[in-house]
């Protein structure tokens, strides 16, 4: 393949990675709007620490046909955005894939090898693993799996909480063991291990206000007035927010008005914040937040 043909493949990869960040986009470069371009610029800067201009995107990415190859430094930025070290690696991998596709017998042999490895791996897993111990967590309403980093699990030993990894295949819990599941986004739940009814899946009830706040912080919502009104409903007037700084440099403090202003107008820095602790009043309004920088 020529470098220009490989550049077309890079454009496809960039579009696919953009759709991963903005799932609601379901179009092509031809239908790429000015807002999509701004979103892409922000996403590239966040993931590569480099920047591209609107003019460059209009000139090189939106056209269906490119007459010449862009500068290598810009190709490097896009290659890093799609997960490669640079343009040279992207070209090498793309050419390697094409060489593999051009040899059907070799490709078939590789598939047979992969299939055999999977079969052997499955047999080993069935022999060595204990499926009755590993516990999967899911949202009780959506049935989606709960991200491991969003929860913490503890074993209760005489009122003392000992942290454990409930998704570890080597986990060995005795009958009668009480496990506490905690998360800023889900209501606390206590489960008891029973040998007669082994646990494999546990459903957690979401903390609705915490879920709303998480969505506000991670998504791009264009209706700022609606966002402002909804924030006012879920945040207590006495809200205190502590943002823990990196490198153990301390913390920043925000009140309700200051924090709401940050959330109403989302930024790259806001998306990098992670909720690690939430406290709520009796009416469920959020009164305290502790955030860390990812």
SEVO-375009 format. One record per residue (C-alpha): x, z, y; residue in three letters; residue number from 1. Coordinates in pm, 1 decimal. Layout:
N
<xx: X | zz: Z | yy: Y | resn: ALA | resi: NUM>
...
This chain:
294
<xx: 0.0 | zz: 0.0 | yy: 0.0 | resn: UNK | resi: 1>
<xx: 109.9 | zz: -64.4 | yy: 358.7 | resn: UNK | resi: 2>
<xx: 151.2 | zz: 219.9 | yy: 607.2 | resn: UNK | resi: 3>
<xx: -161.3 | zz: 102.8 | yy: 788.8 | resn: UNK | resi: 4>
<xx: -365.7 | zz: 115.5 | yy: 466.8 | resn: UNK | resi: 5>
<xx: -235.8 | zz: 467.0 | yy: 402.5 | resn: UNK | resi: 6>
<xx: -339.0 | zz: 558.6 | yy: 758.0 | resn: UNK | resi: 7>
<xx: -695.5 | zz: 454.8 | yy: 670.3 | resn: UNK | resi: 8>
<xx: -678.9 | zz: 699.0 | yy: 376.9 | resn: UNK | resi: 9>
<xx: -554.2 | zz: 969.2 | yy: 613.9 | resn: UNK | resi: 10>
<xx: -852.2 | zz: 906.5 | yy: 841.8 | resn: UNK | resi: 11>
<xx: -1085.2 | zz: 958.6 | yy: 544.6 | resn: UNK | resi: 12>
<xx: -910.9 | zz: 1287.3 | yy: 459.9 | resn: UNK | resi: 13>
<xx: -935.3 | zz: 1408.4 | yy: 820.3 | resn: UNK | resi: 14>
<xx: -1308.8 | zz: 1336.9 | yy: 818.5 | resn: UNK | resi: 15>
<xx: -1352.1 | zz: 1524.5 | yy: 488.0 | resn: UNK | resi: 16>
<xx: -1164.3 | zz: 1830.5 | yy: 620.0 | resn: UNK | resi: 17>
<xx: -1372.8 | zz: 1822.8 | yy: 938.0 | resn: UNK | resi: 18>
<xx: -1689.0 | zz: 1825.0 | yy: 723.1 | resn: UNK | resi: 19>
<xx: -1553.7 | zz: 2132.3 | yy: 540.2 | resn: UNK | resi: 20>
<xx: -1534.4 | zz: 2316.1 | yy: 874.1 | resn: UNK | resi: 21>
<xx: -1864.6 | zz: 2175.0 | yy: 1004.1 | resn: UNK | resi: 22>
<xx: -2087.2 | zz: 2118.8 | yy: 696.1 | resn: UNK | resi: 23>
<xx: -2382.2 | zz: 2007.5 | yy: 905.2 | resn: UNK | resi: 24>
<xx: -2194.2 | zz: 1688.9 | yy: 1004.1 | resn: UNK | resi: 25>
<xx: -2283.8 | zz: 1408.5 | yy: 764.6 | resn: UNK | resi: 26>
<xx: -2165.1 | zz: 1088.9 | yy: 923.6 | resn: UNK | resi: 27>
<xx: -1866.7 | zz: 861.3 | yy: 974.3 | resn: UNK | resi: 28>
<xx: -1610.0 | zz: 797.4 | yy: 1245.1 | resn: UNK | resi: 29>
<xx: -1852.4 | zz: 545.7 | yy: 1391.8 | resn: UNK | resi: 30>
<xx: -2116.4 | zz: 818.1 | yy: 1440.8 | resn: UNK | resi: 31>
<xx: -1861.6 | zz: 1076.8 | yy: 1558.6 | resn: UNK | resi: 32>
<xx: -2004.1 | zz: 1220.9 | yy: 1883.8 | resn: UNK | resi: 33>
<xx: -1822.0 | zz: 1359.7 | yy: 2187.7 | resn: UNK | resi: 34>
<xx: -1911.3 | zz: 1712.3 | yy: 2069.9 | resn: UNK | resi: 35>
<xx: -1767.7 | zz: 1632.9 | yy: 1726.0 | resn: UNK | resi: 36>
<xx: -1445.4 | zz: 1522.2 | yy: 1895.8 | resn: UNK | resi: 37>
<xx: -1423.6 | zz: 1851.7 | yy: 2086.1 | resn: UNK | resi: 38>
<xx: -1489.7 | zz: 2042.4 | yy: 1762.7 | resn: UNK | resi: 39>
<xx: -1219.3 | zz: 1842.8 | yy: 1581.6 | resn: UNK | resi: 40>
<xx: -965.6 | zz: 1908.3 | yy: 1859.0 | resn: UNK | resi: 41>
<xx: -1039.7 | zz: 2279.8 | yy: 1833.5 | resn: UNK | resi: 42>
<xx: -1016.1 | zz: 2275.4 | yy: 1450.8 | resn: UNK | resi: 43>
<xx: -684.6 | zz: 2087.1 | yy: 1453.0 | resn: UNK | resi: 44>
<xx: -537.4 | zz: 2326.0 | yy: 1709.0 | resn: UNK | resi: 45>
<xx: -652.9 | zz: 2626.7 | yy: 1504.5 | resn: UNK | resi: 46>
<xx: -512.0 | zz: 2499.1 | yy: 1174.0 | resn: UNK | resi: 47>
<xx: -190.9 | zz: 2328.7 | yy: 1292.0 | resn: UNK | resi: 48>
<xx: -106.8 | zz: 2499.1 | yy: 1624.0 | resn: UNK | resi: 49>
<xx: -76.7 | zz: 2142.5 | yy: 1761.4 | resn: UNK | resi: 50>
<xx: -310.9 | zz: 1944.7 | yy: 1983.5 | resn: UNK | resi: 51>
<xx: -450.4 | zz: 1594.9 | yy: 2010.9 | resn: UNK | resi: 52>
<xx: -635.7 | zz: 1444.8 | yy: 2305.5 | resn: UNK | resi: 53>
<xx: -985.9 | zz: 1302.5 | yy: 2325.5 | resn: UNK | resi: 54>
<xx: -839.3 | zz: 967.8 | yy: 2431.9 | resn: UNK | resi: 55>
<xx: -614.4 | zz: 957.4 | yy: 2124.5 | resn: UNK | resi: 56>
<xx: -908.1 | zz: 1020.8 | yy: 1891.3 | resn: UNK | resi: 57>
<xx: -1115.9 | zz: 751.3 | yy: 2063.2 | resn: UNK | resi: 58>
<xx: -822.5 | zz: 507.7 | yy: 2038.8 | resn: UNK | resi: 59>
<xx: -702.1 | zz: 568.7 | yy: 1683.0 | resn: UNK | resi: 60>
<xx: -964.8 | zz: 753.7 | yy: 1473.9 | resn: UNK | resi: 61>
<xx: -1304.2 | zz: 621.6 | yy: 1584.3 | resn: UNK | resi: 62>
<xx: -1228.2 | zz: 245.9 | yy: 1546.7 | resn: UNK | resi: 63>
<xx: -1308.2 | zz: 98.0 | yy: 1205.9 | resn: UNK | resi: 64>
<xx: -1009.0 | zz: -136.9 | yy: 1234.3 | resn: UNK | resi: 65>
<xx: -668.1 | zz: -32.9 | yy: 1365.3 | resn: UNK | resi: 66>
<xx: -427.6 | zz: -300.6 | yy: 1482.9 | resn: UNK | resi: 67>
<xx: -116.7 | zz: -84.5 | yy: 1466.8 | resn: UNK | resi: 68>
<xx: 5.7 | zz: 245.4 | yy: 1330.1 | resn: UNK | resi: 69>
<xx: 1.5 | zz: 549.0 | yy: 1567.6 | resn: UNK | resi: 70>
<xx: 318.4 | zz: 741.5 | yy: 1652.0 | resn: UNK | resi: 71>
<xx: 468.7 | zz: 938.0 | yy: 1363.0 | resn: UNK | resi: 72>
<xx: 444.8 | zz: 1274.2 | yy: 1544.2 | resn: UNK | resi: 73>
<xx: 66.5 | zz: 1230.2 | yy: 1567.5 | resn: UNK | resi: 74>
<xx: 51.0 | zz: 1125.2 | yy: 1201.7 | resn: UNK | resi: 75>
<xx: 242.6 | zz: 1443.0 | yy: 1116.8 | resn: UNK | resi: 76>
<xx: -19.9 | zz: 1656.2 | yy: 1295.9 | resn: UNK | resi: 77>
<xx: -308.1 | zz: 1494.7 | yy: 1104.8 | resn: UNK | resi: 78>
<xx: -118.5 | zz: 1524.3 | yy: 776.5 | resn: UNK | resi: 79>
<xx: -64.4 | zz: 1897.4 | yy: 833.9 | resn: UNK | resi: 80>
<xx: -435.4 | zz: 1929.5 | yy: 917.4 | resn: UNK | resi: 81>
<xx: -527.8 | zz: 1789.4 | yy: 573.3 | resn: UNK | resi: 82>
<xx: -287.5 | zz: 2023.9 | yy: 395.3 | resn: UNK | resi: 83>
<xx: 39.8 | zz: 1831.5 | yy: 375.4 | resn: UNK | resi: 84>
<xx: 379.1 | zz: 1909.6 | yy: 530.6 | resn: UNK | resi: 85>
<xx: 376.9 | zz: 1584.6 | yy: 725.2 | resn: UNK | resi: 86>
<xx: 323.4 | zz: 1208.9 | yy: 720.5 | resn: UNK | resi: 87>
<xx: 608.2 | zz: 1148.9 | yy: 475.6 | resn: UNK | resi: 88>
<xx: 453.3 | zz: 1379.6 | yy: 213.8 | resn: UNK | resi: 89>
<xx: 108.6 | zz: 1227.8 | yy: 264.8 | resn: UNK | resi: 90>
<xx: 249.5 | zz: 875.4 | yy: 210.6 | resn: UNK | resi: 91>
<xx: 440.5 | zz: 985.4 | yy: -97.5 | resn: UNK | resi: 92>
<xx: 138.4 | zz: 1152.1 | yy: -260.5 | resn: UNK | resi: 93>
<xx: -92.7 | zz: 864.0 | yy: -172.6 | resn: UNK | resi: 94>
<xx: 147.2 | zz: 608.9 | yy: -320.8 | resn: UNK | resi: 95>
<xx: 191.3 | zz: 825.3 | yy: -630.6 | resn: UNK | resi: 96>
<xx: -185.6 | zz: 843.4 | yy: -678.9 | resn: UNK | resi: 97>
<xx: -214.3 | zz: 467.5 | yy: -646.4 | resn: UNK | resi: 98>
<xx: 63.8 | zz: 411.5 | yy: -897.4 | resn: UNK | resi: 99>
<xx: -115.4 | zz: 641.7 | yy: -1140.9 | resn: UNK | resi: 100>
<xx: -444.5 | zz: 461.0 | yy: -1089.4 | resn: UNK | resi: 101>
<xx: -274.7 | zz: 128.3 | yy: -1156.8 | resn: UNK | resi: 102>
<xx: -179.1 | zz: 238.6 | yy: -1506.7 | resn: UNK | resi: 103>
<xx: -501.4 | zz: 309.6 | yy: -1705.3 | resn: UNK | resi: 104>
<xx: -320.4 | zz: 401.9 | yy: -2027.8 | resn: UNK | resi: 105>
<xx: -102.6 | zz: 656.4 | yy: -1848.5 | resn: UNK | resi: 106>
<xx: -405.3 | zz: 796.0 | yy: -1668.2 | resn: UNK | resi: 107>
<xx: -596.8 | zz: 827.4 | yy: -1996.1 | resn: UNK | resi: 108>
<xx: -302.0 | zz: 1007.8 | yy: -2155.6 | resn: UNK | resi: 109>
<xx: -286.6 | zz: 1254.4 | yy: -1867.3 | resn: UNK | resi: 110>
<xx: -659.6 | zz: 1322.7 | yy: -1898.9 | resn: UNK | resi: 111>
<xx: -619.1 | zz: 1390.8 | yy: -2272.3 | resn: UNK | resi: 112>
<xx: -331.3 | zz: 1629.4 | yy: -2198.0 | resn: UNK | resi: 113>
<xx: -529.6 | zz: 1814.2 | yy: -1933.0 | resn: UNK | resi: 114>
<xx: -830.3 | zz: 1839.5 | yy: -2163.2 | resn: UNK | resi: 115>
<xx: -612.5 | zz: 1981.6 | yy: -2440.9 | resn: UNK | resi: 116>
<xx: -459.4 | zz: 2240.8 | yy: -2208.1 | resn: UNK | resi: 117>
<xx: -807.4 | zz: 2345.1 | yy: -2094.0 | resn: UNK | resi: 118>
<xx: -924.8 | zz: 2386.9 | yy: -2453.9 | resn: UNK | resi: 119>
<xx: -621.4 | zz: 2600.1 | yy: -2541.4 | resn: UNK | resi: 120>
<xx: -664.5 | zz: 2805.7 | yy: -2225.5 | resn: UNK | resi: 121>
<xx: -1031.7 | zz: 2865.0 | yy: -2303.2 | resn: UNK | resi: 122>
<xx: -951.9 | zz: 2982.0 | yy: -2656.8 | resn: UNK | resi: 123>
<xx: -684.5 | zz: 3222.4 | yy: -2529.6 | resn: UNK | resi: 124>
<xx: -924.4 | zz: 3355.7 | yy: -2265.7 | resn: UNK | resi: 125>
<xx: -1199.4 | zz: 3414.7 | yy: -2523.3 | resn: UNK | resi: 126>
<xx: -957.7 | zz: 3603.8 | yy: -2747.6 | resn: UNK | resi: 127>
<xx: -786.8 | zz: 3820.4 | yy: -2485.8 | resn: UNK | resi: 128>
<xx: -1052.4 | zz: 3883.8 | yy: -2219.6 | resn: UNK | resi: 129>
<xx: -1325.9 | zz: 4143.8 | yy: -2212.7 | resn: UNK | resi: 130>
<xx: -1630.3 | zz: 3973.0 | yy: -2056.2 | resn: UNK | resi: 131>
<xx: -1829.6 | zz: 4296.5 | yy: -2055.7 | resn: UNK | resi: 132>
<xx: -1599.8 | zz: 4461.9 | yy: -1802.0 | resn: UNK | resi: 133>
<xx: -1555.9 | zz: 4199.0 | yy: -1531.6 | resn: UNK | resi: 134>
<xx: -1833.2 | zz: 4240.4 | yy: -1274.4 | resn: UNK | resi: 135>
<xx: -1953.6 | zz: 3952.2 | yy: -1057.2 | resn: UNK | resi: 136>
<xx: -2129.8 | zz: 4027.9 | yy: -727.5 | resn: UNK | resi: 137>
<xx: -2397.4 | zz: 3810.7 | yy: -571.1 | resn: UNK | resi: 138>
<xx: -2637.2 | zz: 3812.6 | yy: -277.0 | resn: UNK | resi: 139>
<xx: -2974.6 | zz: 3936.7 | yy: -404.5 | resn: UNK | resi: 140>
<xx: -3164.5 | zz: 3678.4 | yy: -198.0 | resn: UNK | resi: 141>
<xx: -2950.8 | zz: 3363.8 | yy: -198.5 | resn: UNK | resi: 142>
<xx: -2791.4 | zz: 3430.9 | yy: -541.1 | resn: UNK | resi: 143>
<xx: -2460.0 | zz: 3314.6 | yy: -390.0 | resn: UNK | resi: 144>
<xx: -2141.8 | zz: 3486.7 | yy: -504.6 | resn: UNK | resi: 145>
<xx: -2011.6 | zz: 3755.0 | yy: -269.8 | resn: UNK | resi: 146>
<xx: -1658.3 | zz: 3691.3 | yy: -145.1 | resn: UNK | resi: 147>
<xx: -1407.5 | zz: 3933.8 | yy: -294.5 | resn: UNK | resi: 148>
<xx: -1257.8 | zz: 4010.8 | yy: 47.4 | resn: UNK | resi: 149>
<xx: -1599.6 | zz: 4117.3 | yy: 182.7 | resn: UNK | resi: 150>
<xx: -1639.8 | zz: 4414.4 | yy: -53.2 | resn: UNK | resi: 151>
<xx: -1453.2 | zz: 4720.1 | yy: -171.2 | resn: UNK | resi: 152>
<xx: -1518.1 | zz: 4900.3 | yy: -498.6 | resn: UNK | resi: 153>
<xx: -1441.5 | zz: 5258.5 | yy: -592.9 | resn: UNK | resi: 154>
<xx: -1467.8 | zz: 5469.6 | yy: -907.2 | resn: UNK | resi: 155>
<xx: -1616.8 | zz: 5815.1 | yy: -848.2 | resn: UNK | resi: 156>
<xx: -1404.3 | zz: 6087.5 | yy: -1006.4 | resn: UNK | resi: 157>
<xx: -1533.7 | zz: 6435.0 | yy: -913.1 | resn: UNK | resi: 158>
<xx: -1655.2 | zz: 6307.9 | yy: -571.5 | resn: UNK | resi: 159>
<xx: -1315.6 | zz: 6142.9 | yy: -513.4 | resn: UNK | resi: 160>
<xx: -1328.3 | zz: 5765.4 | yy: -460.1 | resn: UNK | resi: 161>
<xx: -1053.8 | zz: 5568.1 | yy: -636.0 | resn: UNK | resi: 162>
<xx: -1028.7 | zz: 5199.1 | yy: -535.0 | resn: UNK | resi: 163>
<xx: -1051.7 | zz: 4938.0 | yy: -813.4 | resn: UNK | resi: 164>
<xx: -1071.0 | zz: 4560.4 | yy: -851.9 | resn: UNK | resi: 165>
<xx: -1403.2 | zz: 4501.2 | yy: -1026.9 | resn: UNK | resi: 166>
<xx: -1330.7 | zz: 4129.6 | yy: -1071.9 | resn: UNK | resi: 167>
<xx: -1006.0 | zz: 4185.3 | yy: -1259.2 | resn: UNK | resi: 168>
<xx: -1019.4 | zz: 4059.8 | yy: -1622.0 | resn: UNK | resi: 169>
<xx: -805.4 | zz: 4361.3 | yy: -1724.9 | resn: UNK | resi: 170>
<xx: -1054.3 | zz: 4613.7 | yy: -1585.7 | resn: UNK | resi: 171>
<xx: -1146.5 | zz: 4878.9 | yy: -1843.4 | resn: UNK | resi: 172>
<xx: -1428.4 | zz: 5114.8 | yy: -1744.9 | resn: UNK | resi: 173>
<xx: -1561.2 | zz: 5382.2 | yy: -1978.1 | resn: UNK | resi: 174>
<xx: -1929.5 | zz: 5442.7 | yy: -2046.0 | resn: UNK | resi: 175>
<xx: -2089.2 | zz: 5656.4 | yy: -1775.6 | resn: UNK | resi: 176>
<xx: -1837.4 | zz: 5561.0 | yy: -1505.9 | resn: UNK | resi: 177>
<xx: -1995.9 | zz: 5539.6 | yy: -1162.2 | resn: UNK | resi: 178>
<xx: -1879.1 | zz: 5255.9 | yy: -939.0 | resn: UNK | resi: 179>
<xx: -1952.9 | zz: 5248.7 | yy: -565.1 | resn: UNK | resi: 180>
<xx: -1971.7 | zz: 4908.2 | yy: -393.9 | resn: UNK | resi: 181>
<xx: -1918.8 | zz: 4910.6 | yy: -15.8 | resn: UNK | resi: 182>
<xx: -1918.8 | zz: 4627.8 | yy: 237.1 | resn: UNK | resi: 183>
<xx: -1982.2 | zz: 4586.3 | yy: 610.2 | resn: UNK | resi: 184>
<xx: -2219.0 | zz: 4299.3 | yy: 522.0 | resn: UNK | resi: 185>
<xx: -2411.4 | zz: 4454.6 | yy: 230.2 | resn: UNK | resi: 186>
<xx: -2588.8 | zz: 4782.5 | yy: 167.9 | resn: UNK | resi: 187>
<xx: -2392.2 | zz: 5036.0 | yy: -34.1 | resn: UNK | resi: 188>
<xx: -2472.7 | zz: 5037.4 | yy: -405.4 | resn: UNK | resi: 189>
<xx: -2382.6 | zz: 5273.4 | yy: -690.7 | resn: UNK | resi: 190>
<xx: -2377.9 | zz: 5134.8 | yy: -1045.3 | resn: UNK | resi: 191>
<xx: -2322.3 | zz: 5314.2 | yy: -1375.5 | resn: UNK | resi: 192>
<xx: -2130.8 | zz: 5151.3 | yy: -1660.1 | resn: UNK | resi: 193>
<xx: -2323.9 | zz: 5146.2 | yy: -1988.3 | resn: UNK | resi: 194>
<xx: -2190.9 | zz: 5016.0 | yy: -2319.2 | resn: UNK | resi: 195>
<xx: -2544.4 | zz: 4944.8 | yy: -2436.9 | resn: UNK | resi: 196>
<xx: -2619.4 | zz: 4727.6 | yy: -2133.1 | resn: UNK | resi: 197>
<xx: -2284.4 | zz: 4588.8 | yy: -2014.8 | resn: UNK | resi: 198>
<xx: -2274.1 | zz: 4478.8 | yy: -1652.0 | resn: UNK | resi: 199>
<xx: -2174.0 | zz: 4120.6 | yy: -1579.7 | resn: UNK | resi: 200>
<xx: -2356.9 | zz: 4053.6 | yy: -1252.6 | resn: UNK | resi: 201>
<xx: -2461.1 | zz: 4293.4 | yy: -977.0 | resn: UNK | resi: 202>
<xx: -2689.1 | zz: 4195.6 | yy: -690.2 | resn: UNK | resi: 203>
<xx: -2624.4 | zz: 4336.7 | yy: -342.5 | resn: UNK | resi: 204>
<xx: -2883.5 | zz: 4358.0 | yy: -66.0 | resn: UNK | resi: 205>
<xx: -2747.5 | zz: 4210.5 | yy: 258.3 | resn: UNK | resi: 206>
<xx: -2721.3 | zz: 4406.4 | yy: 582.4 | resn: UNK | resi: 207>
<xx: -2927.2 | zz: 4165.0 | yy: 792.9 | resn: UNK | resi: 208>
<xx: -2790.6 | zz: 4258.4 | yy: 1135.7 | resn: UNK | resi: 209>
<xx: -2431.7 | zz: 4248.1 | yy: 1009.0 | resn: UNK | resi: 210>
<xx: -2494.6 | zz: 3905.3 | yy: 854.1 | resn: UNK | resi: 211>
<xx: -2637.7 | zz: 3777.6 | yy: 1183.6 | resn: UNK | resi: 212>
<xx: -2335.0 | zz: 3901.4 | yy: 1375.6 | resn: UNK | resi: 213>
<xx: -2098.8 | zz: 3742.2 | yy: 1122.8 | resn: UNK | resi: 214>
<xx: -2278.5 | zz: 3408.7 | yy: 1163.2 | resn: UNK | resi: 215>
<xx: -2256.2 | zz: 3433.4 | yy: 1542.3 | resn: UNK | resi: 216>
<xx: -1880.6 | zz: 3497.9 | yy: 1527.2 | resn: UNK | resi: 217>
<xx: -1795.9 | zz: 3222.2 | yy: 1276.9 | resn: UNK | resi: 218>
<xx: -2029.3 | zz: 2937.9 | yy: 1373.3 | resn: UNK | resi: 219>
<xx: -2074.4 | zz: 2704.3 | yy: 1668.7 | resn: UNK | resi: 220>
<xx: -2421.5 | zz: 2767.8 | yy: 1808.6 | resn: UNK | resi: 221>
<xx: -2516.3 | zz: 2556.7 | yy: 2107.4 | resn: UNK | resi: 222>
<xx: -2823.1 | zz: 2753.1 | yy: 2224.9 | resn: UNK | resi: 223>
<xx: -2641.2 | zz: 3027.4 | yy: 2417.0 | resn: UNK | resi: 224>
<xx: -2961.1 | zz: 3177.4 | yy: 2561.1 | resn: UNK | resi: 225>
<xx: -3109.4 | zz: 3231.1 | yy: 2214.9 | resn: UNK | resi: 226>
<xx: -2781.6 | zz: 3379.8 | yy: 2096.6 | resn: UNK | resi: 227>
<xx: -2779.8 | zz: 3619.8 | yy: 2393.0 | resn: UNK | resi: 228>
<xx: -3136.5 | zz: 3735.4 | yy: 2326.0 | resn: UNK | resi: 229>
<xx: -3070.9 | zz: 3790.0 | yy: 1955.2 | resn: UNK | resi: 230>
<xx: -2750.2 | zz: 3981.7 | yy: 2024.0 | resn: UNK | resi: 231>
<xx: -2939.3 | zz: 4211.7 | yy: 2257.7 | resn: UNK | resi: 232>
<xx: -3181.0 | zz: 4291.2 | yy: 1972.9 | resn: UNK | resi: 233>
<xx: -2918.4 | zz: 4377.0 | yy: 1712.0 | resn: UNK | resi: 234>
<xx: -2657.2 | zz: 4553.1 | yy: 1929.5 | resn: UNK | resi: 235>
<xx: -2707.3 | zz: 4908.8 | yy: 2053.3 | resn: UNK | resi: 236>
<xx: -2677.4 | zz: 4975.4 | yy: 2426.4 | resn: UNK | resi: 237>
<xx: -2414.1 | zz: 5234.3 | yy: 2331.5 | resn: UNK | resi: 238>
<xx: -2211.8 | zz: 4987.8 | yy: 2122.7 | resn: UNK | resi: 239>
<xx: -1840.6 | zz: 5058.1 | yy: 2087.6 | resn: UNK | resi: 240>
<xx: -1607.8 | zz: 4788.8 | yy: 1953.7 | resn: UNK | resi: 241>
<xx: -1249.6 | zz: 4851.1 | yy: 1843.6 | resn: UNK | resi: 242>
<xx: -1027.4 | zz: 4546.3 | yy: 1783.3 | resn: UNK | resi: 243>
<xx: -715.6 | zz: 4644.0 | yy: 1589.2 | resn: UNK | resi: 244>
<xx: -410.1 | zz: 4458.9 | yy: 1721.2 | resn: UNK | resi: 245>
<xx: -149.2 | zz: 4296.9 | yy: 1499.1 | resn: UNK | resi: 246>
<xx: 186.4 | zz: 4459.9 | yy: 1422.5 | resn: UNK | resi: 247>
<xx: 34.2 | zz: 4807.5 | yy: 1464.5 | resn: UNK | resi: 248>
<xx: 30.2 | zz: 4771.6 | yy: 1845.1 | resn: UNK | resi: 249>
<xx: -289.8 | zz: 4973.5 | yy: 1883.8 | resn: UNK | resi: 250>
<xx: -643.6 | zz: 4862.5 | yy: 1959.9 | resn: UNK | resi: 251>
<xx: -861.5 | zz: 4704.0 | yy: 2228.1 | resn: UNK | resi: 252>
<xx: -1194.4 | zz: 4859.2 | yy: 2331.3 | resn: UNK | resi: 253>
<xx: -1510.1 | zz: 4670.2 | yy: 2428.9 | resn: UNK | resi: 254>
<xx: -1855.7 | zz: 4791.7 | yy: 2527.7 | resn: UNK | resi: 255>
<xx: -2178.5 | zz: 4603.3 | yy: 2455.3 | resn: UNK | resi: 256>
<xx: -2168.3 | zz: 4378.9 | yy: 2762.8 | resn: UNK | resi: 257>
<xx: -1801.6 | zz: 4287.2 | yy: 2716.1 | resn: UNK | resi: 258>
<xx: -1834.4 | zz: 4213.9 | yy: 2344.9 | resn: UNK | resi: 259>
<xx: -2160.6 | zz: 4020.6 | yy: 2383.5 | resn: UNK | resi: 260>
<xx: -1993.3 | zz: 3795.9 | yy: 2640.6 | resn: UNK | resi: 261>
<xx: -1718.4 | zz: 3711.3 | yy: 2389.1 | resn: UNK | resi: 262>
<xx: -1974.0 | zz: 3626.0 | yy: 2120.1 | resn: UNK | resi: 263>
<xx: -2208.7 | zz: 3426.9 | yy: 2345.2 | resn: UNK | resi: 264>
<xx: -1928.4 | zz: 3182.5 | yy: 2426.9 | resn: UNK | resi: 265>
<xx: -1741.7 | zz: 3137.9 | yy: 2093.8 | resn: UNK | resi: 266>
<xx: -1370.1 | zz: 3063.0 | yy: 2092.9 | resn: UNK | resi: 267>
<xx: -1090.4 | zz: 3011.4 | yy: 1842.8 | resn: UNK | resi: 268>
<xx: -972.5 | zz: 3370.1 | yy: 1893.0 | resn: UNK | resi: 269>
<xx: -1323.6 | zz: 3501.3 | yy: 1815.4 | resn: UNK | resi: 270>
<xx: -1333.9 | zz: 3311.1 | yy: 1483.9 | resn: UNK | resi: 271>
<xx: -1007.0 | zz: 3480.7 | yy: 1384.4 | resn: UNK | resi: 272>
<xx: -1164.2 | zz: 3828.0 | yy: 1407.6 | resn: UNK | resi: 273>
<xx: -1288.9 | zz: 3992.3 | yy: 1087.8 | resn: UNK | resi: 274>
<xx: -1547.2 | zz: 4271.3 | yy: 1065.6 | resn: UNK | resi: 275>
<xx: -1412.6 | zz: 4558.4 | yy: 853.3 | resn: UNK | resi: 276>
<xx: -1640.7 | zz: 4846.2 | yy: 954.4 | resn: UNK | resi: 277>
<xx: -1996.1 | zz: 4871.4 | yy: 1088.1 | resn: UNK | resi: 278>
<xx: -2202.3 | zz: 5174.5 | yy: 1186.5 | resn: UNK | resi: 279>
<xx: -2572.2 | zz: 5153.6 | yy: 1269.6 | resn: UNK | resi: 280>
<xx: -2838.3 | zz: 5367.6 | yy: 1430.9 | resn: UNK | resi: 281>
<xx: -3161.4 | zz: 5468.5 | yy: 1257.7 | resn: UNK | resi: 282>
<xx: -3331.0 | zz: 5157.0 | yy: 1396.9 | resn: UNK | resi: 283>
<xx: -3050.9 | zz: 4947.7 | yy: 1237.2 | resn: UNK | resi: 284>
<xx: -2899.8 | zz: 4847.1 | yy: 1571.8 | resn: UNK | resi: 285>
<xx: -2521.4 | zz: 4818.8 | yy: 1546.4 | resn: UNK | resi: 286>
<xx: -2355.1 | zz: 5107.8 | yy: 1730.6 | resn: UNK | resi: 287>
<xx: -1991.2 | zz: 5071.0 | yy: 1621.0 | resn: UNK | resi: 288>
<xx: -1768.5 | zz: 4784.0 | yy: 1509.9 | resn: UNK | resi: 289>
<xx: -1410.8 | zz: 4776.5 | yy: 1389.6 | resn: UNK | resi: 290>
<xx: -1247.7 | zz: 4434.0 | yy: 1382.1 | resn: UNK | resi: 291>
<xx: -910.0 | zz: 4308.3 | yy: 1264.3 | resn: UNK | resi: 292>
<xx: -723.6 | zz: 3988.7 | yy: 1349.3 | resn: UNK | resi: 293>
<xx: -690.5 | zz: 3743.1 | yy: 1059.2 | resn: UNK | resi: 294>
